Structure formats: C-alpha cells, structure tokens
Amino acid sequence: MKDKEIPVLTNYPTHALREAYLKRFPIEAAQRLETVFTLRVASQQIINVLNGWLEGTAGSPTRFQTLALLWGAGDRPVPHQEIIAALQVKRATVSAMMYSLEQEGMVQSVGDQTDRRRLLATLTEKGRDIFTSAMDLNARRLAKVFADVPVEEMVALQNTLMRMRDRFVKYAEEEATS
C-alpha cells in the first residue's frame, strides 16, 4: 500500500472528510477514526433494532437488562445500587426506570429491613412472564443474527470491545486529572 492510501472505508461521514483527514494524518490515525465511526454506527443500528424488538415487551434494552438482573437473582431481592452498578448509569436513571416498572406491575421495590436507605427490587409474576417471553423471542432473533459468527469470533470481539472501553475510560480519567 502506498503512503496515505487507505482501504475502502464505508463509515466515514463523507469522502471529502476521508481525503482531508489523510492529508493531515497517517493511515494509522485514519484507521483509528474509522474504527470509532464504525463502532458508533454499528452500536446505534443495534440499539435501534433492539428498541424495536423490545418495544412491545420490556420496552428498552436498559429495562430488559434490569429485568434480566432481577430474573437472574431468582428470589433474592436486588438492591437498586446493584442495578446502578451493573448498568453503569446514574441513580436518577434507575430510580425513574424502577418507578416506571413498578407502575406497570413488573417490579416491586421495598425498603431493606436492615438498612432503610436501601431499596430492594424483585420481579413480580407479570414481570417474570414479560421478561421470559422477551428473552425467548430475542434468543431466537439473536441466533439468526449470529448464525454465521463462530463463538470464538464473538469472544474475541467482546474482549476487544472491553479493552477499548477500558482504554477510553483510563484516558478520560488521566486527562481529567492532568
């Protein structure tokens, strides 16, 4: 490959941006930018599809994840703080979502008997039914989506994405303290 030549990149916003970027930066920098654009576009498309899939059941990927956490806990009440940590969102986000799930009869929250500041959540029977229905339906959909992707490739992709996430977080933290 000649200097400043780059393979066909489909996720740059425009051809002009690609050309301008390559005039200023080496091909490696262009590939990093392409990787970020590709990740963002893929992520947004996946979220759009998941929102459509979950619209009639759990309502959203975040609500589905919350119901999954509660379902996976079985009969063990789950502290709201555990949901916040697992989803990596703000307390206000979980509070509003839990209120909505409670109003819809899918979740029940009660005060912790040993620490009144903590709220503990469990799935109601309605929540369990909605979640298991959504889980079964979406397991079939995901089987079709990933039909030609070997498990090893999924694991490698997950590992790469986690490394990228960790590096973005680390760099942002370093930048904030410098």
N, C-alpha and C positions, 0 to 999 in steps of 0.2 A: 504494500500500500504506500502510495506517495505521501509525503508530508502534507498535512492539512486535508487529506482525503478521508472521508468517513463513510461507513456503510450506510445503506438506506435506513433512515430513521423516520419512523412514522408518527412519533408523538411530539415532535417539536410543534409549537403552535403554528409556525409558518416556515416556508422555505427560506424567506429573507432573514429570519432570525437565525436559522442554522448557518447560513452563509456569513452573516455578521459575526456570530459567535466564533466561528472557525478562523476568521481574520484576526481575532483578538487573542484566542486561547488555543492551546494544543488539543489534539484529538482526544486525549485522555479527559480533559476538562469537559469537552463536548459530550463524551460518553457518560460522565457523571451527571451532567444536566439531563441528558436523555433518560438515564435511569430514574431520576427523580420525577421527570414528567411522566414516564411510563407507569411508575408506581402510583402516582396521583390519579392518572386517568383510569387505570385498572381498578384501583380502590373505589373511585367514585362510581364506576359502572357496576361493580359488585354490590356496593351499598344500594344503588338504585334498584337492582334486581331483587336483592334481599328485602328491601322495603315493600316491593310489590308482592313478594311471596308471603310476607308476614302480615300484610295489611288486614287480612280477614281473620287472623288468629291472634298471635301475640302482639301485633301492632308495629313493632320495630325491632331491629337487631339488638338494641340495648335492653328492651323489655324481654326479648327472647332469652338473652344471656342471664338476666335476673331470674326469670322463671326457671332456667336451667340450673342455676346455682341452688335455688330452693328445692327443686326436684331432686338434684343430686345429693342434697343433705338429708333426704328421707324425712324422718320425723323430727330431726334435730332443728330447733329454731335457729335461724341465722341472724346474727347481729347486723344491723344496717351498715355498720362500719366495715364489716367483712365484704359486703356488696360493693361499697365505695372503693375499697382496696382492689378487689378483683376486677372491677370495670375501669379503674383508674380515672374516675370522674369526681366532680365536686359533690360535697354533701348535699347542696341545694338540688342538684340534678337528681340524686337518688331520692331525696325527700319528696320532690314533685312527682317523680315516677311512681314511687310507692303509694303515694296518696291516690294517684290515678288507678293503679292496680287494685287498691283496696276498694275504691268506689265502684269498680267493675266487678267486684266479688272474687277476684282471682287470688288475692293475697290477704293475709291477716297479720297485723303487727300488734304486739303487746309489749308493755314495759317489762324489763328484766326485773325479776323479784329481788335479785341481789344487788343490782345497780340500776336505780330508777332512771338514770340518764340515758341508758341504752334501750334501744328498741329492738325487738326480736321478731323476725318475719318467718312465716310458714305459708306454704301453698294451701289454698282451700281445695276442696274436691273439684270445683269448677275450674280453678287454675290448673290443677293437675290434668284434667281432661283436655283443656285447651292446649296446654304445653305438649302433652304426649301426642295429640293429633298433629300439631305443627311439627314436632320432631319427626314423626313417622313420614309425613308428607315431604318434608325437606330432606330427609335422609335419602329418599328415592330420587329427588331432584339432584342432590349433590352427587349421587352415584352416577347419574348421567353426565353431569358436568365434568367429573374427573375420570370418566370411563377409560380414557387413553393416557392417563398420567400415572406412572408407576409410583408406588408408595415411597420408594427411595427418593424420587424427584420431589414429592411433597415434603418429605422430611428435610431435604437439602434446602428447599425454598423457605420453609419455616425457619431453619437455622440462619439462613442469610438475612431474612427479614428481621429476626430478633437481633442479630449483630448490628444491622443498620439502625434499628431503633435505639439500641444501647449507645451507639456512637453519636447519634444525633442528640440524645439526652445528655451524654457526657460533655459533648462540645458546648451545648447550650449552657450547662452548669458552669463550665470553665469560663465561658465568655461572660457570664453574669457576675462572676467573682473577680474578674480581672479589670 
